[in-house]
Amino acid sequence: MGLTTGPQEIIGNKTFTGKTKFKGKVEFKRENWTEVTAFQNSWVNYNSSTTTTAAYVKDSFGFVHLKGTVKDGTVGDVACFTLPIGYRISKIARFPIVSNSLFGIVRIETDGAVKIVLGSNAYACLDGITFYVG
């Protein structure tokens, strides 16, 4: 295979085998953040003027990222919101969070339910939660 020079855009799924070299700037595009609009069990965004609103995104490597701060809902084995198909984890996972300046736990279920199972409903921060979905 010959050397290709100049800007190139790869569209769709591509597999590179063997040694692959990229020279210059390599960009990986990702979709835009999707804001959570269908909260459950009384959860709402904390304060959009001082903190990020709850949202999710999947990057080009198949990792889902969560962000935002929520408040006022029911802490325990109930959903804060539900991720759509394509953003769901294959096995239940738990993630540490900051909740009202203390330790909390978010559990993400295989059906997409995002649950604040430990912490305070004064606020719970989802920033930094990342998991692989393929």
DSSP file (Angstrom, degrees, kcal/mol; ACC not computed):
  #  RESIDUE AA STRUCTURE BP1 BP2  ACC     N-H-->O    O-->H-N    N-H-->O    O-->H-N    TCO  KAPPA ALPHA  PHI   PSI    X-CA   Y-CA   Z-CA
    1    1 A M              0   0    0      0, 0.0     3,-0.1     0, 0.0     2,-0.0   0.000 360.0 360.0 360.0 134.7    0.0    0.0    0.0
    2    2 A G        -     0   0    0      1,-0.1     2,-0.4     0, 0.0     0, 0.0  -0.232 360.0 -90.4 -79.2 169.8    1.4    3.4   -1.0
    3    3 A L        -     0   0    0     -2,-0.0     2,-0.5     1,-0.0    -1,-0.1  -0.669  35.5-152.1 -82.4 129.9    1.8    6.4    1.2
    4    4 A T        -     0   0    0     -2,-0.4     2,-0.3    -3,-0.1     4,-0.1  -0.899  14.8-167.3-103.2 129.6   -1.2    8.8    1.3
    5    5 A T        +     0   0    0     -2,-0.5     0, 0.0     2,-0.1     0, 0.0  -0.737  42.9  35.2-114.6 164.6   -0.5   12.4    2.0
    6    6 A G  S    S-     0   0    0     -2,-0.3     2,-0.1     2,-0.1    -2,-0.0  -0.105 104.0 -28.7  84.2 173.4   -2.6   15.3    2.9
    7    7 A P        -     0   0    0      0, 0.0     2,-0.4     0, 0.0    -2,-0.1  -0.373  63.3-173.5 -63.5 134.6   -5.8   15.4    5.1
    8    8 A Q        -     0   0    0     -2,-0.1     2,-0.5    -4,-0.1    -2,-0.1  -0.986  12.2-154.4-129.7 140.3   -7.7   12.1    5.0
    9    9 A E        -     0   0    0     -2,-0.4     2,-0.6     2,-0.0     0, 0.0  -0.972   5.5-154.7-117.1 127.8  -11.1   11.4    6.6
   10   10 A I        -     0   0    0     -2,-0.5     2,-0.4     4,-0.0     4,-0.1  -0.896  14.4-170.1-101.5 120.5  -12.0    7.8    7.5
   11   11 A I        +     0   0    0     -2,-0.6     2,-0.1     2,-0.1    -2,-0.0  -0.925  48.9   1.7-114.5 134.7  -15.7    7.3    7.6
   12   12 A G  S    S-     0   0    0     -2,-0.4     2,-0.5     2,-0.1    -2,-0.0  -0.384 108.9 -26.3  89.4-170.1  -17.3    4.2    9.0
   13   13 A N        +     0   0    0     -2,-0.1     2,-0.4     2,-0.0    -2,-0.1  -0.690  63.5 178.1 -84.3 127.7  -15.7    1.2   10.6
   14   14 A K        -     0   0    0     -2,-0.5     2,-0.5    -4,-0.1    -2,-0.1  -0.986  16.2-151.9-130.1 140.8  -12.1    0.5    9.6
   15   15 A T        -     0   0    0     -2,-0.4     2,-0.5     2,-0.0    -2,-0.0  -0.958   6.6-164.1-114.7 128.8   -9.8   -2.2   10.8
   16   16 A F        -     0   0    0     -2,-0.5     2,-0.3     2,-0.1     4,-0.1  -0.951   9.7-173.2-111.0 126.6   -6.0   -1.6   10.8
   17   17 A T        +     0   0    0     -2,-0.5     2,-0.1     2,-0.1    -2,-0.0  -0.845  50.7   7.7-116.7 157.3   -3.8   -4.7   11.1
   18   18 A G  S    S-     0   0    0     -2,-0.3     2,-0.6     2,-0.1    -2,-0.1  -0.432 118.3 -11.9  75.5-152.7   -0.1   -4.8   11.5
   19   19 A K        -     0   0    0     -2,-0.1     2,-0.5     2,-0.0    -2,-0.1  -0.742  66.3-173.8 -88.7 122.4    1.9   -1.7   12.1
   20   20 A T        -     0   0    0     -2,-0.6     2,-0.4    -4,-0.1    -2,-0.1  -0.971   3.2-165.1-119.6 128.1   -0.1    1.5   11.4
   21   21 A K        -     0   0    0     -2,-0.5     2,-0.5     2,-0.0    -2,-0.0  -0.930   5.8-169.2-116.1 136.9    1.6    4.9   11.5
   22   22 A F        -     0   0    0     -2,-0.4     2,-0.5     2,-0.1     4,-0.1  -0.992   7.0-165.0-120.7 129.1   -0.2    8.2   11.7
   23   23 A K        +     0   0    0     -2,-0.5     2,-0.2     2,-0.1    -2,-0.0  -0.951  56.0   2.3-116.6 133.1    1.8   11.4   11.1
   24   24 A G  S    S-     0   0    0     -2,-0.5     2,-0.4     2,-0.1    -2,-0.1  -0.639 113.7  -3.5  95.2-155.5    0.5   14.8   12.0
   25   25 A K        -     0   0    0     -2,-0.2     2,-0.5     2,-0.0    -2,-0.1  -0.603  57.5-169.4 -82.1 127.7   -2.8   15.5   13.7
   26   26 A V        -     0   0    0     -2,-0.4     2,-0.4    -4,-0.1    -2,-0.1  -0.979   7.0-168.6-116.6 123.5   -5.1   12.6   14.4
   27   27 A E        -     0   0    0     -2,-0.5     2,-0.6     2,-0.0    -2,-0.0  -0.919  11.7-158.9-114.9 137.6   -8.6   13.5   15.5
   28   28 A F        -     0   0    0     -2,-0.4     2,-0.2     2,-0.0    32,-0.1  -0.969  19.0-146.0-112.5 119.3  -11.2   11.1   16.9
   29   29 A K        -     0   0    0     -2,-0.6     2,-0.3    31,-0.1    31,-0.2  -0.553  16.3-172.9 -85.8 148.9  -14.7   12.5   16.5
   30   30 A R        -     0   0    0     -2,-0.2    29,-0.2    29,-0.1    27,-0.0  -0.917  27.6-100.2-133.4 162.4  -17.4   11.9   19.1
   31   31 A E        -     0   0    0     27,-0.9     2,-0.1    -2,-0.3     3,-0.1  -0.209  47.3 -91.1 -72.4 171.3  -21.1   12.6   19.2
   32   32 A N        -     0   0    0      1,-0.1    26,-0.2    25,-0.1    -1,-0.1  -0.473  50.3 -87.9 -80.3 156.6  -22.5   15.6   21.2
   33   33 A W        -     0   0    0     -2,-0.1     2,-0.6    24,-0.1    24,-0.2  -0.376  36.8-140.6 -60.7 140.8  -23.6   15.2   24.8
   34   34 A T  E     -A   56   0A   0     22,-2.9    22,-1.9    -3,-0.1     2,-0.1  -0.943  17.3-134.9-106.3 117.2  -27.2   14.1   25.2
   35   35 A E  E     -A   55   0A   0     -2,-0.6     2,-0.5    20,-0.2    20,-0.3  -0.445  18.9-116.3 -70.4 140.2  -28.9   15.9   28.1
   36   36 A V        +     0   0    0     18,-2.8     3,-0.1     1,-0.2    18,-0.1  -0.678  44.9 160.2 -75.6 123.4  -31.0   13.8   30.5
   37   37 A T        +     0   0    0     -2,-0.5     2,-0.8     1,-0.1    -1,-0.2   0.573  59.5  66.0-117.7 -19.6  -34.6   15.0   30.1
   38   38 A A        +     0   0    0     44,-0.1    44,-0.4     2,-0.0    -1,-0.1  -0.604  67.1 174.8-108.6  71.6  -36.5   12.1   31.6
   39   39 A F        -     0   0    0     -2,-0.8     2,-0.3    -3,-0.1    42,-0.2  -0.349  14.2-151.1 -70.1 158.0  -35.5   12.0   35.2
   40   40 A Q    >   +     0   0    0     40,-3.0     3,-1.8     1,-0.2    34,-0.2  -0.880  63.6  22.5-127.8 160.3  -37.2    9.5   37.5
   41   41 A N  T 3  S-     0   0    0     -2,-0.3    33,-1.5     1,-0.3    -1,-0.2   0.841 128.1 -57.7  53.4  43.1  -38.0    9.4   41.2
   42   42 A S  T 3  S+     0   0    0      1,-0.2    -1,-0.3    31,-0.2     2,-0.1   0.454  93.4 147.0  72.7   5.7  -38.0   13.2   41.8
   43   43 A W    <   +     0   0    0     -3,-1.8     2,-0.3    36,-0.2    -1,-0.2  -0.471  17.7 167.3 -71.6 144.6  -34.4   13.7   40.6
   44   44 A V  E     -D   71   0B   0     27,-1.8    27,-2.3    -2,-0.1    29,-0.2  -0.922  44.4 -75.8-144.9 167.3  -33.6   16.9   38.8
   45   45 A N  E     -D   70   0B   0     -2,-0.3    25,-0.3    25,-0.2     3,-0.1  -0.434  42.2-132.5 -65.1 145.8  -30.5   18.9   37.7
   46   46 A Y  S    S-     0   0    0     23,-2.9     2,-0.2     6,-0.3    24,-0.1   0.995  72.2 -33.8 -67.3 -67.5  -28.8   20.6   40.7
   47   47 A N    >>  -     0   0    0     22,-0.2     4,-2.6     5,-0.2     3,-1.7  -0.700  50.2-160.3-161.8 100.8  -28.2   24.1   39.4
   48   48 A S  T 34 S+     0   0    0      1,-0.3     5,-0.1    -2,-0.2    -2,-0.0   0.635  90.2  60.9 -66.5 -13.4  -27.4   24.7   35.8
   49   49 A S  T 34 S+     0   0    0      1,-0.1    -1,-0.3     3,-0.1     3,-0.1   0.708 120.5  22.5 -84.9 -18.5  -25.9   28.1   36.4
   50   50 A T  T <4 S+     0   0    0     -3,-1.7     2,-0.3     1,-0.2    -2,-0.2   0.605 126.5  33.6-120.2 -17.6  -23.2   26.7   38.7
   51   51 A T  S  < S-     0   0    0     -4,-2.6    -1,-0.2    18,-0.1     2,-0.1  -0.915  86.8 -93.1-135.2 161.8  -22.8   23.0   37.7
   52   52 A T        -     0   0    0     -2,-0.3    17,-1.8     1,-0.1    -6,-0.3  -0.430  42.6-116.6 -72.6 150.4  -23.1   20.9   34.6
   53   53 A T        -     0   0    0     15,-0.2     2,-0.1    -5,-0.1    17,-0.1  -0.512  41.6 -83.9 -83.8 156.9  -26.4   19.4   33.8
   54   54 A A        +     0   0    0     15,-0.3   -18,-2.8    -2,-0.2     2,-0.3  -0.399  67.6 145.0 -64.7 130.1  -26.8   15.6   33.7
   55   55 A A  E     -AB  35  67A   0     12,-1.9    12,-1.8   -20,-0.3     2,-0.3  -0.971  32.0-147.6-158.5 166.4  -25.8   14.2   30.3
   56   56 A Y  E     +AB  34  66A   0    -22,-1.9   -22,-2.9    -2,-0.3     2,-0.3  -0.970  11.4 179.7-141.4 156.7  -24.2   11.2   28.6
   57   57 A V  E     - B   0  65A   0      8,-1.7     8,-2.9    -2,-0.3     2,-0.5  -0.985  19.8-140.1-152.4 150.0  -22.0   10.6   25.5
   58   58 A K  E     - B   0  64A   0     -2,-0.3   -27,-0.9     6,-0.2     6,-0.2  -0.974  22.9-145.9-114.7 128.6  -20.4    7.6   23.8
   59   59 A D    >   -     0   0    0      4,-2.7     3,-1.7    -2,-0.5   -29,-0.1  -0.261  32.4 -94.8 -86.4 177.2  -16.9    8.2   22.3
   60   60 A S  T 3  S+     0   0    0      1,-0.3    -1,-0.1   -31,-0.2   -30,-0.1   0.583 122.5  58.6 -70.6  -9.1  -15.5    6.6   19.2
   61   61 A F  T 3  S-     0   0    0      2,-0.1    -1,-0.3   -33,-0.1    73,-0.2   0.419 121.4-101.9 -97.7  -0.4  -13.8    3.8   21.3
   62   62 A G  S <  S+     0   0    0     -3,-1.7    71,-3.1     1,-0.3    72,-1.0   0.627  76.1 137.0  90.9  14.9  -17.1    2.6   22.8
   63   63 A F  E     - C   0 132A   0     69,-0.2    -4,-2.7    70,-0.2     2,-0.4  -0.811  43.8-145.8 -95.8 134.9  -16.9    4.3   26.2
   64   64 A V  E     -BC  58 131A   0     67,-3.4    67,-2.1    -2,-0.4     2,-0.4  -0.836  14.8-162.5 -96.5 135.6  -19.9    6.0   27.7
   65   65 A H  E     -BC  57 130A   0     -8,-2.9    -8,-1.7    -2,-0.4     2,-0.3  -0.950   1.6-160.0-120.0 138.2  -19.2    9.1   29.8
   66   66 A L  E     +B   56   0A   0     63,-2.6    62,-0.9    -2,-0.4    63,-0.4  -0.845  13.9 170.1-112.1 153.5  -21.6   10.7   32.3
   67   67 A K  E     +B   55   0A   0    -12,-1.8   -12,-1.9    -2,-0.3     2,-0.1  -0.962  25.1  68.4-150.5 167.6  -21.5   14.2   33.7
   68   68 A G        -     0   0    0     -2,-0.3    58,-3.5   -14,-0.2    59,-0.5  -0.268  61.9 -97.0 111.2 167.1  -23.6   16.6   35.7
   69   69 A T  E     - E   0 125B   0    -17,-1.8   -23,-2.9    56,-0.2   -15,-0.3  -0.993  34.6-172.0-127.6 132.0  -24.9   17.1   39.2
   70   70 A V  E     +DE  45 124B   0     54,-2.5    54,-2.3    -2,-0.4     2,-0.3  -0.777   4.5 178.5-121.8 164.2  -28.4   16.0   40.3
   71   71 A K  E     +D   44   0B   0    -27,-2.3   -27,-1.8    -2,-0.3    51,-0.2  -0.942  46.8  40.2-153.1 171.3  -30.5   16.5   43.5
   72   72 A D  S    S+     0   0    0     49,-3.4    50,-0.1    -2,-0.3    49,-0.1   0.334  78.7 117.0  72.2  -0.3  -33.8   16.0   45.3
   73   73 A G  S    S-     0   0    0     48,-0.2     2,-0.6   -29,-0.2   -31,-0.2  -0.139  73.4 -77.8 -90.4-172.2  -34.5   12.4   44.3
   74   74 A T        -     0   0    0    -33,-1.5     2,-0.4     5,-0.2    42,-0.3  -0.773  39.7-145.3 -89.0 122.2  -34.9    9.1   46.1
   75   75 A V        +     0   0    0     -2,-0.6     2,-0.3    44,-0.1    42,-0.2  -0.728  61.6  49.4 -85.5 133.6  -31.5    7.5   47.2
   76   76 A G  S    S-     0   0    0     40,-2.5     2,-1.3    -2,-0.4    42,-0.1  -0.982 108.3 -13.3 140.7-150.7  -31.6    3.7   47.1
   77   77 A D  S    S+     0   0    0     -2,-0.3     2,-0.3    40,-0.1    40,-0.1  -0.242 102.3  96.4 -87.8  49.1  -32.6    1.0   44.7
   78   78 A V  S    S-     0   0    0     -2,-1.3    38,-0.5    -4,-0.2    -2,-0.2  -0.963  77.6 -99.4-133.7 153.5  -34.5    3.2   42.3
   79   79 A A        -     0   0    0     -2,-0.3    36,-0.2    36,-0.2   -36,-0.2  -0.432  16.0-166.9 -77.4 142.9  -33.4    4.9   39.0
   80   80 A C  S    S-     0   0    0     34,-3.7   -40,-3.0     1,-0.5     2,-0.3   0.811  82.2 -29.8 -84.5 -43.6  -32.4    8.5   38.7
   81   81 A F  E     -F  114   0C   0     33,-1.0    33,-2.9   -42,-0.2    -1,-0.5  -0.945  65.3-115.6-161.7 171.9  -32.7    8.1   34.9
   82   82 A T  E     -F  113   0C   0    -44,-0.4    31,-0.3    -2,-0.3   -44,-0.1  -0.970  18.9-135.6-123.9 129.7  -32.3    5.4   32.3
   83   83 A L        -     0   0    0     29,-3.0     3,-0.1    -2,-0.4     5,-0.0  -0.552  30.3-114.1 -77.9 145.0  -29.7    5.2   29.5
   84   84 A P    >   -     0   0    0      0, 0.0     3,-2.0     0, 0.0    -1,-0.1  -0.261  43.0 -75.6 -74.9 166.0  -31.0    4.2   26.1
   85   85 A I  T 3  S+     0   0    0      1,-0.3    26,-0.0     2,-0.2    27,-0.0  -0.337 122.6  40.5 -56.5 140.8  -30.1    1.0   24.3
   86   86 A G  T 3  S+     0   0    0     -3,-0.1    -1,-0.3     2,-0.1    47,-0.1   0.192 110.5  62.4  97.7 -14.2  -26.6    1.3   22.9
   87   87 A Y  S <  S+     0   0    0     -3,-2.0     2,-0.3     2,-0.1    -2,-0.2   0.149  79.0 114.5-122.2  14.0  -25.4    3.1   26.0
   88   88 A R        -     0   0    0     45,-0.1    22,-0.1    -4,-0.1     2,-0.1  -0.688  63.8-122.4 -98.7 142.7  -26.0    0.2   28.4
   89   89 A I        -     0   0    0     20,-0.5    23,-0.2    -2,-0.3    44,-0.1  -0.408  11.2-135.5 -77.9 152.1  -23.4   -1.7   30.3
   90   90 A S  S    S+     0   0    0     42,-0.5     2,-0.3     1,-0.2    20,-0.1   0.743  88.9  23.3 -83.9 -23.2  -23.1   -5.5   30.0
   91   91 A K  S    S-     0   0    0     18,-0.1    -1,-0.2    17,-0.0    17,-0.1  -0.989  97.9 -88.7-139.7 148.3  -22.7   -6.2   33.7
   92   92 A I        -     0   0    0     -2,-0.3     2,-0.3    -3,-0.1    17,-0.2  -0.260  49.6-173.3 -55.3 137.0  -23.8   -4.2   36.8
   93   93 A A  E     -G  108   0C   0     15,-1.9    15,-2.8    -4,-0.0     2,-0.4  -0.974  15.7-148.4-136.5 151.1  -21.1   -1.7   37.9
   94   94 A R  E     -G  107   0C   0     -2,-0.3    13,-0.2    13,-0.2    11,-0.0  -0.944  12.2-168.7-120.8 141.6  -20.7    0.6   40.8
   95   95 A F  E     -G  106   0C   0     11,-2.8    11,-2.7    -2,-0.4     2,-0.2  -0.990  22.0-122.2-132.1 136.2  -18.9    3.9   40.8
   96   96 A P  E     +G  105   0C   0      0, 0.0     2,-0.3     0, 0.0     9,-0.2  -0.541  37.5 175.4 -74.9 142.8  -17.8    6.2   43.7
   97   97 A I  E     -G  104   0C   0      7,-2.2     7,-2.1    -2,-0.2     2,-0.5  -0.893  36.1-106.1-137.8 168.1  -19.1    9.7   43.6
   98   98 A V  E     +G  103   0C   0     27,-0.4    27,-2.6    -2,-0.3     2,-0.4  -0.886  38.3 179.6 -94.5 128.5  -19.2   12.9   45.7
   99   99 A S  E >   -G  102   0C   0      3,-2.9     3,-1.3    -2,-0.5    25,-0.2  -0.924  70.0 -23.3-136.8 108.3  -22.6   13.4   47.3
  100  100 A N  T 3  S-     0   0    0     -2,-0.4     3,-0.1    23,-0.4    -1,-0.1   0.913 125.4 -53.8  54.8  46.3  -23.2   16.4   49.5
  101  101 A S  T 3  S+     0   0    0      1,-0.3    -1,-0.3    22,-0.0     2,-0.2   0.581 126.5  89.1  65.5  13.7  -19.4   16.6   50.1
  102  102 A L  E <  S-G   99   0C   0     -3,-1.3    -3,-2.9    18,-0.0     2,-0.3  -0.656  87.7 -72.9-125.4-177.1  -19.3   13.0   51.2
  103  103 A F  E     +G   98   0C   0     -5,-0.2     2,-0.3    -2,-0.2    -5,-0.2  -0.580  51.9 166.9 -81.1 140.0  -18.9    9.6   49.6
  104  104 A G  E     -G   97   0C   0     -7,-2.1    -7,-2.2    -2,-0.3     2,-0.4  -0.906  25.0-132.6-142.3 173.1  -21.6    8.1   47.5
  105  105 A I  E     -GH  96 118C   0     13,-2.3    12,-1.6    -2,-0.3    13,-1.5  -0.997   6.8-161.3-134.1 132.8  -22.1    5.2   45.1
  106  106 A V  E     -GH  95 116C   0    -11,-2.7   -11,-2.8    -2,-0.4     2,-0.5  -0.947  11.4-160.6-106.0 131.4  -23.8    5.2   41.7
  107  107 A R  E     -GH  94 115C   0      8,-2.9     8,-2.9    -2,-0.5     2,-0.5  -0.954   1.4-158.1-112.3 130.8  -24.9    1.7   40.4
  108  108 A I  E     -GH  93 114C   0    -15,-2.8   -15,-1.9    -2,-0.5     6,-0.2  -0.941  12.4-153.1-110.9 126.0  -25.5    1.3   36.7
  109  109 A E    >   -     0   0    0      4,-2.6     3,-1.7    -2,-0.5   -20,-0.5  -0.502  27.1-112.3 -96.5 162.2  -27.7   -1.7   35.7
  110  110 A T  T 3  S+     0   0    0      1,-0.3    -1,-0.1    -2,-0.2   -22,-0.1   0.694 116.4  61.4 -68.0 -18.5  -27.8   -3.7   32.5
  111  111 A D  T 3  S-     0   0    0      2,-0.1    -1,-0.3   -23,-0.1   -21,-0.1   0.357 124.6-102.0 -87.5   6.6  -31.2   -2.3   31.7
  112  112 A G  S <  S+     0   0    0     -3,-1.7   -29,-3.0     1,-0.3     2,-0.2   0.357  71.1 149.9  93.0  -4.9  -29.7    1.2   31.6
  113  113 A A  E     -F   82   0C   0    -31,-0.3    -4,-2.6   -34,-0.1     2,-0.6  -0.444  33.4-156.7 -66.9 129.0  -30.9    2.3   35.1
  114  114 A V  E     -FH  81 108C   0    -33,-2.9   -34,-3.7    -6,-0.2   -33,-1.0  -0.943  19.5-174.4-106.3 114.2  -28.6    4.8   36.7
  115  115 A K  E     - H   0 107C   0     -8,-2.9    -8,-2.9    -2,-0.6     2,-1.1  -0.926  29.4-147.2-119.5 131.7  -29.1    4.6   40.5
  116  116 A I  E     + H   0 106C   0    -38,-0.5   -40,-2.5    -2,-0.4   -10,-0.2  -0.829  30.7 168.5 -90.3  99.4  -27.7    6.7   43.3
  117  117 A V  E     +     0   0C   0    -12,-1.6     2,-0.3    -2,-1.1    -1,-0.2   0.662  61.8  27.7 -92.9 -17.7  -27.6    3.9   45.9
  118  118 A L  E    S+ H   0 105C   0    -13,-1.5   -13,-2.3    -3,-0.1     2,-0.3  -0.983  96.7  47.9-146.1 132.7  -25.6    5.6   48.5
  119  119 A G  S    S-     0   0    0     -2,-0.3     2,-0.3   -15,-0.3   -15,-0.1  -0.964  82.0 -51.4 141.1-157.0  -25.2    9.2   49.3
  120  120 A S        -     0   0    0      3,-0.5     3,-0.5    -2,-0.3   -20,-0.1  -0.894  24.7-139.9-120.9 147.1  -27.4   12.3   49.8
  121  121 A N  S    S+     0   0    0     -2,-0.3   -49,-3.4     1,-0.2   -48,-0.2   0.414  91.9  87.3 -85.7   4.3  -30.2   13.7   47.7
  122  122 A A  S    S-     0   0    0      1,-0.3     2,-0.3   -51,-0.2    -1,-0.2   0.921 115.7 -33.6 -63.1 -42.8  -28.9   17.2   48.5
  123  123 A Y        -     0   0    0     -3,-0.5    -3,-0.5   -52,-0.1   -23,-0.4  -0.884  54.6-163.4-170.4 153.3  -26.7   16.6   45.5
  124  124 A A  E     -E   70   0B   0    -54,-2.3   -54,-2.5    -2,-0.3     2,-0.5  -0.980  17.5-143.9-140.6 126.1  -24.9   13.8   43.7
  125  125 A C  E     -E   69   0B   0    -27,-2.6   -27,-0.4    -2,-0.4   -56,-0.2  -0.798  14.6-176.4 -98.1 125.5  -22.1   14.4   41.1
  126  126 A L    >   +     0   0    0    -58,-3.5     3,-1.7    -2,-0.5   -60,-0.3   0.427  39.1 132.0 -96.1  -2.0  -21.9   12.1   38.1
  127  127 A D  T 3   +     0   0    0    -59,-0.5   -60,-0.2     1,-0.2     3,-0.1  -0.236  69.5  19.1 -56.4 134.5  -18.8   13.7   36.7
  128  128 A G  T 3  S+     0   0    0    -62,-0.9     2,-0.5     1,-0.3    -1,-0.2   0.348  79.2 139.8  91.4  -5.9  -16.1   11.2   35.7
  129  129 A I    <   +     0   0    0     -3,-1.7   -63,-2.6   -63,-0.4     2,-0.4  -0.615  24.9 166.9 -73.9 123.1  -18.2    8.1   35.4
  130  130 A T  E     +C   65   0A   0     -2,-0.5     2,-0.3   -65,-0.2   -65,-0.2  -1.000   7.6 166.4-140.0 135.8  -17.0    6.2   32.4
  131  131 A F  E     -C   64   0A   0    -67,-2.1   -67,-3.4    -2,-0.4     2,-0.4  -0.989  33.5-110.2-149.6 156.9  -17.6    2.6   31.3
  132  132 A Y  E     +C   63   0A   0     -2,-0.3   -42,-0.5   -69,-0.2   -69,-0.2  -0.703  32.6 163.1 -93.1 133.5  -17.2    0.5   28.1
  133  133 A V              0   0    0    -71,-3.1   -70,-0.2    -2,-0.4    -1,-0.1   0.415 360.0 360.0-122.8  -6.2  -20.1   -0.7   26.1
  134  134 A G              0   0    0    -72,-1.0   -71,-0.1   -73,-0.2   -72,-0.1   0.434 360.0 360.0  93.9 360.0  -18.3   -1.7   22.8
